[in-house]
């Protein structure tokens, strides 16, 4: 609040409480500013409320996307799980042989599995008699590796030694390991007296086997790498296993989709006698069963997210009929936009199938409380529906006009960040109102200061006039007293 420009001397001459009167006049004049400040605070509260409500609607949208069949982008295909097609797996027959992970498309059933051989990496070794791992070997040159699975026209897997810090064995090994495109790993092993260079395939399986190493432009390095040898035991191997009697070969011990939608991670062979190549094998049984938990959890999460939006709407639009000044009402009380959000959200709950045992959400045990508008779940009905009529439930949520499609469409329209977006439109309107209010506030302040300046000028004149009158009165009184005294004498 501004203060008087004439300080605290006003009224000193007349003795009148002019300074106090000026302060009271300012209080009266500034009443509109108080109302404007309150309105600005309300605008800010409304913006905060809409931001919070927007986050809740975004959470509802996310919950809806969890229920959809396919991801929004093909890039998310491996991350997205269709909750209405999830399964769980159990391996029976022994621990430590393999694990199984089910994913999209896995079919419930039983599978008999035996594991004859694990996939391994090929290894090439060279004994380095008299070679110091830190000693430089010539200058420059290249090392080119060829893997069995390389196409004839594939880009050469070449390490340029001139780009390394040096040509010592230590630097060459580091250069090989740093270049992931080579498909080769290198290490130095010391047996106590002699260093050994070992090259291995970066990946398991025969297709990743190193079949040729060619050194050009450096005789010393060529001699060293020319000593690389490989025994039969060091050769790369593919994983060999059977599923329901069908023989399968894999270059990796992590096998995807040999069984649809299932990843098998092989960790040991099932030979009863590992030392006998003709040994019989134990049968592992993989049991795959439908898993209702992800779908049930996702539906509950969607219901909770829906109810969270309604809870916020109820809070922000609260109306207290007993309040005279409306200070206890919600910050969005009477706001049509919020009520339109509530109405649009109800549309997500209206899918109806033309056939099937479960055609509506209520048949699945999801009903609307007529007092609060919130959703309630009968978990017994929900679980029975998922167990006995999974196809109907999936269609109800994932169908062309199902809950997911309706939720995506409605929330996307609400959350658009342009003039067609419901939240964007409303908050931009509030921000514009705030700007206009700020202009009104500044103009009102100027008017008040002008008015107060007029008041102060008049009060200064009044103070001066009264002081003069009081001085004149005092003088006249004094003169009369003198005259009376003279007359009496």
PyMOL commands that set and color helices and strands:
alter all, ss='L'
color gray80, all
select helices_A, chain A and resi 18-29+31-66+74-76+83-85+161-163+169-178+180-182+206-208+219-226+232-234+293-316+336-347+362-364+379-388+390-398+403-415+422-488
alter helices_A, ss='H'
color red, helices_A
select strands_A, chain A and resi 87-92+98-102+109-117+123-128+142-147+157-160+184-190+195-201+210-216+239-243+246-250+254-259+262-266+284-290+366-368+375-377
alter strands_A, ss='S'
color yellow, strands_A
deselect
rebuild
show_as cartoon
